[in-house]
Amino acid sequence: MTPVRAGLISAIVTVILDQASKLWLLNVLDLAHRGAVKVTPFFDLVLAWNIGISFGWLQNDNQAAQIALMAVKVIAVVALAIWMARSRTRLATVGLGLIIGGAVGNGIDRLAYGAVVDFALFHVEIAGNTFNWYVFNLADVAIVAGVAALLYDSFLGVPAAKAP
């Protein structure tokens, strides 16, 4: 299998798993009506509609702002796809595929719902105080894993393809 094919497969699988998880949580588990679901003492399923960008930054439900975010996302996906096509290693290509798949998965949410569906919440209680991480989804996990793969690949010593 060529590196580009591996990258495309990772992008497609990411989109499918991300969208399937969100559809299941919204339509089967009905998380919107059920409310928070405690999975473990440190992990809950909660529904959060993210109208901003990563980590909830730039929250704005204005239609022009949403269109601008989508335009930036499209440009980023095209640039990453060009980089993926030029990539020389399977790890970098798969990492780029994960990032592309995550961006596309969250983009589908933005088009379908006007916001990104986030649902995973890690938390810890220390001395009676609860500390929460940001609520995220599988697309976000794929993006972080893709960035980690790119960083790891950059330390392996194989010359990377130039980003567009």
C-alpha positions in Angstrom: 0.0 0.0 0.0 1.4 3.4 -0.9 1.8 6.1 1.7 -0.8 8.3 0.0 -3.4 5.4 0.0 -2.7 4.9 3.8 -3.3 8.6 4.4 -6.5 8.6 2.4 -7.7 5.5 4.3 -6.9 7.1 7.6 -8.8 10.2 6.6 -11.9 8.2 5.5 -11.9 6.0 8.5 -11.6 9.0 10.8 -14.6 10.7 9.2 -16.7 7.5 9.4 -15.8 6.8 13.0 -16.3 10.4 14.1 -19.7 10.9 12.4 -20.9 7.4 13.5 -20.1 8.2 17.1 -21.8 11.6 16.9 -24.9 10.2 15.2 -25.1 7.3 17.8 -24.8 9.8 20.7 -27.3 12.2 19.3 -29.9 9.7 17.9 -29.5 6.4 19.8 -28.3 7.4 23.2 -30.2 10.7 22.8 -27.6 12.6 24.9 -29.4 15.9 24.4 -32.4 14.6 26.5 -30.6 12.1 28.7 -28.0 14.6 30.0 -24.6 13.6 31.2 -23.7 9.9 31.3 -21.1 8.8 33.8 -18.9 6.2 32.1 -16.1 6.0 34.7 -15.2 8.0 37.8 -13.1 10.3 35.6 -14.9 10.2 32.2 -18.5 11.4 31.3 -20.4 11.7 28.0 -21.9 15.2 27.8 -23.3 17.2 24.9 -21.6 20.4 24.1 -22.2 22.4 20.9 -19.0 24.2 20.0 -19.6 27.2 17.7 -16.0 28.4 18.0 -12.7 26.8 17.1 -10.4 24.5 19.1 -10.9 24.5 22.9 -14.0 26.7 22.4 -12.1 29.8 21.4 -13.7 32.5 19.3 -17.3 31.5 20.2 -19.5 33.3 17.7 -22.8 32.1 16.2 -22.9 34.8 13.6 -23.4 33.3 10.2 -20.6 35.3 8.6 -18.2 34.1 11.3 -19.3 30.5 10.7 -18.7 30.9 6.9 -15.3 32.4 7.6 -14.4 29.4 9.9 -15.5 27.0 7.1 -13.5 28.9 4.5 -10.3 28.7 6.7 -11.0 25.0 7.2 -11.4 24.3 3.5 -8.1 26.1 2.8 -6.3 24.1 5.5 -7.7 20.8 4.3 -6.5 21.6 0.7 -3.0 22.6 2.0 -2.8 19.5 4.1 -3.9 17.3 1.2 -1.1 18.8 -1.0 1.4 18.1 1.8 0.1 14.6 2.2 0.5 13.9 -1.5 4.1 15.1 -1.3 4.9 13.2 1.9 7.7 10.7 1.9 6.9 8.6 4.9 3.9 6.5 5.8 3.8 7.9 9.3 3.6 11.5 8.2 1.0 10.6 5.5 -1.2 8.8 8.0 -0.8 11.7 10.4 -1.9 14.1 7.8 -4.8 11.9 6.9 -5.9 11.9 10.6 -5.7 15.7 10.7 -7.7 16.0 7.4 -10.3 13.4 8.5 -10.7 15.2 11.8 -11.1 18.6 10.1 -13.6 17.2 7.7 -15.6 15.4 10.5 -15.9 18.7 12.4 -16.7 20.5 9.2 -19.6 18.2 8.5 -20.9 19.0 12.0 -20.6 22.7 11.3 -22.6 22.4 8.0 -25.2 20.0 9.5 -25.8 21.6 12.9 -24.1 25.1 12.8 -21.7 23.9 15.5 -19.3 21.0 16.3 -20.7 18.2 18.4 -18.4 17.6 21.4 -19.1 14.9 23.9 -16.1 13.5 25.8 -15.3 15.0 29.2 -12.4 13.9 31.4 -12.3 15.3 34.9 -10.6 14.7 38.2 -11.5 15.6 41.7 -8.7 16.7 44.0 -9.3 17.9 47.6 -13.0 18.4 46.9 -12.4 20.5 43.7 -13.4 19.1 40.3 -11.1 19.9 37.4 -12.5 19.4 33.9 -10.7 19.1 30.6 -12.2 20.6 27.5 -15.1 18.7 26.0 -14.0 17.0 22.8 -14.9 14.4 20.1 -13.2 11.7 18.0 -12.3 14.2 15.3 -10.3 16.2 17.9 -8.5 13.0 19.0 -7.6 12.2 15.4 -6.2 15.8 14.9 -4.1 15.5 18.1 -2.9 12.0 17.1 -2.1 13.3 13.6 0.0 16.2 15.0 1.8 13.8 17.3 2.5 11.5 14.4 4.0 14.4 12.4 6.1 15.5 15.4 7.4 11.9 15.9 8.1 11.5 12.2 10.0 14.8 12.2 12.4 13.3 14.8 13.1 10.1 12.8 15.5 11.8 10.6 13.8 11.1 7.2 13.6 14.4 5.3 10.0 15.6 5.3 8.2 16.9 2.3 7.9 20.7 2.3 4.5 21.9 3.5 2.7 23.9 0.7 
